[in-house]
Amino acid sequence: MEKNTTDPWAWGKYTNSVQAVEIKQPEGTLYCSGQVAIDANGQPVTGDMNAQLELTIQNLEQLITEAGYEPSGIVRLNVYTTSTQEFFTSCVQTYQTWIAKHGIKQATTMLEVKALFGGLTIELEATVVK
């Protein structure tokens, strides 16, 4: 796989994402459903948004690795949250640390939504290549 990113504006280096990702000759593409803070029994795990984000990241990583991919192969990551303000005040450090840990360079869309499954506050939806 060859991965090229495009980010033509100087402000892009501060966003922890890129404006476009091009993949040439991928071995496979994994389209992940949105992942949330759900335990192994399928029950929502409430708590503050950051605690939910941590479990959501664990669930996404488990899904990706069990499918035979790596988190570093994430090329598209959509973030759904019930409060962008809360995300940027309580979750951005966890999110940025996770992105940096895996060297992820992804196209991203963040959407504030009215509600998520089970009263949860954050959901991550990824596209992964190898």
Secondary structure, 3 states (H helix, E strand, C coil): CEEEEECCCHHHHHCCCECEEEEECCCCEEECCCECCECCCCCECCCCHHHHHHHHHHHHHHHHHHCCCCHHHEEEEEEEECCHHHHHHHHHHHHHHHHHHHCCCCEEEEEECCCCHHHCCEEEEEEEEC
